[in-house]
Amino acid sequence: MHKQLGEFIRLHREQTTPQAVGLRADGRRRTPGLRREELAQLCEVSPTWLTWLEQGRPVSASAKVLGRLADVMHLTAAERTYLFRLADKLDATAEASSADSSTDFAAIVKAIRAPAYILNRQWDAVAWNRPATDLFSGWLDQGKATAPANLLRFMFGTSSARSLIADWPERAQRLVAEFRADCGKHADKEPYASLIAELMRSSEEFKKLWNTHHVLGRDGGSRRFRHPTLGVLTYEQVTLNLAAAREVKLVMLLPS
């Protein structure tokens, strides 16, 4: 990955004109793009470090520096995402801005007849449809609540979750393992860290499950509910990542 990252940065440096970053293109240049020294100065790093990075040496680039590189070289959203993935870093800024585009998310779930909702990276519900509101009493039917409608807060912080979800102990265990898999090595960084700390303070069950370090993929499967007015309901869960915003998940509960 170091070699690919270095080549990617070098190519985009050479494609960035001095005029694009507010510099005068004085003198003869071997390439039409930025010199390493110029990019290093604009990103507040040393030219030697940038040289090593472009050469594919095993140097680490922080998320802050990667963000500067992306901004200076005017990378597109797709190019920025690729840059961070090559560096194996979390781009919280880009993910937050993408997850804020809830208007498009609302249109997606509204077009689905079955209960459907969209979760962001920290598992806040950012959009859901009326069937989901009707199903998830105590979670998605709270109107304009002061805190985000977070799935884990609902699961471990409300009595309604324990009565609604038929196999609560098994589902709780699986949800924590799925969330740990989502966090990966970024569990000690935002937006995860404060949520995890809050849940560990407020729920001994979450704390115990989190400390097992179990991980699972967020797969589908049968989901049973004991709804207070609709009775016993069974669905087949389907979970998809959206191509336009890969940090969010679309969850659909199809009639079984």
C-alpha positions in Angstrom: 0.0 0.0 0.0 2.9 2.4 0.7 4.0 2.3 -3.0 0.5 2.8 -4.3 -0.1 5.7 -1.9 3.2 7.4 -2.9 2.5 7.0 -6.6 -1.1 8.3 -6.2 0.2 11.5 -4.4 3.0 12.0 -6.9 0.7 11.8 -9.9 -1.8 14.2 -8.5 1.0 16.6 -7.4 2.2 16.7 -10.9 -1.3 17.4 -12.2 -1.9 20.3 -9.8 -0.8 23.6 -11.5 0.8 26.4 -9.4 -2.0 28.7 -10.5 -4.6 26.3 -9.0 -3.1 26.9 -5.5 -2.4 30.6 -5.9 1.3 30.3 -6.8 3.1 32.1 -9.7 4.5 29.7 -12.3 7.8 31.5 -12.6 10.9 29.9 -14.2 11.3 26.7 -16.1 9.7 23.5 -14.7 10.5 19.9 -15.5 6.8 19.2 -15.0 3.8 21.5 -15.2 2.6 20.6 -11.7 3.7 21.5 -8.2 7.2 20.9 -6.9 7.6 18.7 -3.9 8.9 21.7 -1.9 5.8 23.7 -2.8 3.3 20.9 -1.9 5.2 20.3 1.4 5.0 24.0 2.3 1.3 24.2 1.5 0.6 21.1 3.6 2.9 22.2 6.5 5.2 19.1 6.2 8.9 18.8 5.4 10.0 18.2 1.8 12.1 15.2 3.0 9.0 13.6 4.6 7.0 14.1 1.4 9.8 12.7 -0.7 9.8 9.5 1.5 6.0 9.3 1.2 6.1 9.5 -2.6 8.9 7.0 -2.7 6.7 4.4 -0.9 8.8 4.3 2.2 7.0 3.1 5.4 6.1 6.5 6.8 2.8 7.3 8.4 0.5 10.1 7.3 -2.0 11.4 9.7 -5.6 12.0 8.8 -5.0 15.8 9.2 -2.1 15.8 6.7 -4.0 13.6 4.3 -6.9 16.1 4.4 -4.5 18.9 3.6 -3.0 17.0 0.7 -6.6 16.3 -0.7 -7.5 20.0 -0.3 -4.4 21.4 -1.9 -4.5 19.0 -4.8 -8.2 19.6 -5.3 -9.1 15.9 -5.1 -12.6 14.8 -6.0 -14.7 13.1 -3.4 -13.9 9.7 -4.9 -10.2 10.5 -5.1 -10.1 11.7 -1.5 -11.8 8.5 -0.3 -9.3 6.5 -2.3 -6.4 8.4 -0.7 -7.6 7.7 2.8 -8.2 4.1 2.0 -4.7 3.7 0.6 -3.3 5.2 3.9 -5.7 3.1 6.0 -7.0 6.2 7.8 -10.5 7.3 8.7 -11.7 10.5 7.0 -14.2 11.7 9.6 -14.7 15.1 7.8 -15.8 13.6 4.5 -17.9 10.9 6.2 -19.7 13.5 8.3 -20.5 15.7 5.4 -21.7 12.8 3.3 -23.9 11.5 6.1 -25.5 14.9 6.5 -27.2 14.6 3.1 -30.4 13.2 4.7 -32.7 14.5 1.9 -31.6 11.9 -0.5 -31.7 9.2 2.2 -35.2 10.1 3.1 -36.3 9.7 -0.6 -34.7 6.2 -0.6 -36.5 4.8 2.4 -39.7 6.5 1.5 -39.8 4.5 -1.8 -39.6 1.2 0.1 -42.8 -0.4 1.3 -41.2 -2.6 4.0 -39.8 -1.2 7.2 -36.5 0.5 6.2 -34.0 2.8 7.9 -30.5 4.1 7.2 -27.7 4.1 9.8 -24.6 6.3 9.7 -21.2 5.1 10.9 -22.0 5.4 14.6 -25.4 3.8 14.1 -27.6 6.9 14.4 -30.7 6.5 12.3 -30.4 9.3 9.7 -33.6 8.4 7.7 -36.5 5.9 8.1 -39.9 5.3 6.6 -43.4 5.1 8.2 -43.4 1.3 8.4 -40.2 1.5 10.4 -41.7 4.1 12.7 -44.7 1.9 13.3 -42.5 -1.1 14.0 -39.8 0.4 16.3 -41.8 1.8 19.2 -39.5 3.5 21.6 -36.9 4.2 18.9 -38.0 5.7 15.6 -41.4 6.9 16.9 -40.0 9.6 19.2 -40.5 12.6 17.0 -38.0 15.4 17.4 -35.9 13.9 20.2 -33.0 15.9 21.7 -30.5 13.1 21.0 -29.9 11.2 17.7 -32.0 8.0 17.3 -29.1 5.7 17.9 -29.7 2.0 17.6 -27.3 1.0 20.4 -28.7 3.6 22.8 -32.2 2.2 22.1 -31.0 -1.4 22.5 -29.2 -1.0 25.8 -30.9 2.0 27.3 -34.6 1.4 26.9 -37.0 -1.1 28.4 -39.1 -1.0 25.2 -36.2 -2.7 23.2 -36.2 -5.7 25.6 -40.0 -6.2 25.2 -40.0 -5.5 21.4 -37.1 -7.7 20.3 -38.1 -11.3 20.8 -34.6 -12.7 21.3 -33.0 -9.6 23.0 -30.0 -11.3 24.6 -28.8 -12.9 21.4 -29.5 -9.8 19.3 -27.7 -7.6 21.8 -24.6 -9.8 21.7 -24.6 -9.8 17.9 -25.1 -6.1 17.6 -22.1 -5.3 19.8 -20.0 -7.7 17.8 -21.2 -6.1 14.5 -20.5 -2.6 15.8 -17.0 -3.6 16.9 -16.3 -4.9 13.4 -17.5 -1.6 12.0 -15.3 0.4 14.2 -12.2 -1.7 13.5 -9.0 -0.1 14.8 -10.7 3.3 15.0 -12.8 2.6 18.1 -10.7 5.1 20.2 -11.4 7.9 17.7 -14.5 10.0 17.0 -17.3 9.5 16.3 -17.0 6.2 18.0 -15.0 6.9 21.2 -17.6 9.1 23.0 -20.5 6.8 22.1 -18.7 3.7 23.3 -17.6 5.5 26.6 -21.2 6.6 27.2 -22.6 3.1 26.6 -20.0 1.5 28.9 -20.9 4.0 31.6 -24.7 3.5 31.3 -24.9 -0.2 30.6 -23.1 -3.0 32.3 -24.4 -5.4 29.7 -22.9 -3.4 26.8 -19.6 -3.1 28.8 -19.4 -6.9 29.3 -20.2 -7.6 25.6 -17.8 -5.0 24.3 -14.9 -6.4 26.4 -15.3 -9.8 24.9 -13.9 -8.4 21.6 -16.1 -10.5 19.5 -16.6 -9.4 15.9 -19.3 -10.3 13.3 -20.3 -9.0 9.9 -23.7 -7.2 9.7 -25.5 -10.0 7.8 -29.1 -10.6 7.2 -31.3 -13.2 8.8 -34.6 -13.7 10.6 -35.8 -11.0 13.0 -38.7 -11.5 15.4 -40.6 -8.8 17.2 -43.3 -8.7 19.9 -45.0 -5.5 19.0 -47.4 -4.0 21.7 -50.2 -3.5 19.2 -49.3 -5.5 16.0 -48.4 -8.8 17.9 -45.7 -11.2 16.9 -43.9 -10.2 13.6 -41.2 -12.0 11.7 -39.0 -10.3 9.0 -36.0 -11.2 6.9 -33.3 -8.5 7.3 -31.3 -7.3 4.3 -28.4 -4.8 4.9 -26.8 -2.9 2.1 -24.1 -0.3 1.8 -24.9 2.6 -0.5 -22.4 3.2 -3.3 -22.9 7.0 -3.0 -22.1 7.0 0.7 -20.4 3.8 1.8 -20.2 4.8 5.4 -24.0 4.4 5.8 -26.1 1.2 5.8 -29.6 0.7 4.4 -31.5 -1.9 6.5 -34.7 -3.4 5.2 -37.0 -5.8 7.0 -38.8 -7.8 4.4 -41.9 -9.8 5.3 -40.8 -13.4 6.0 
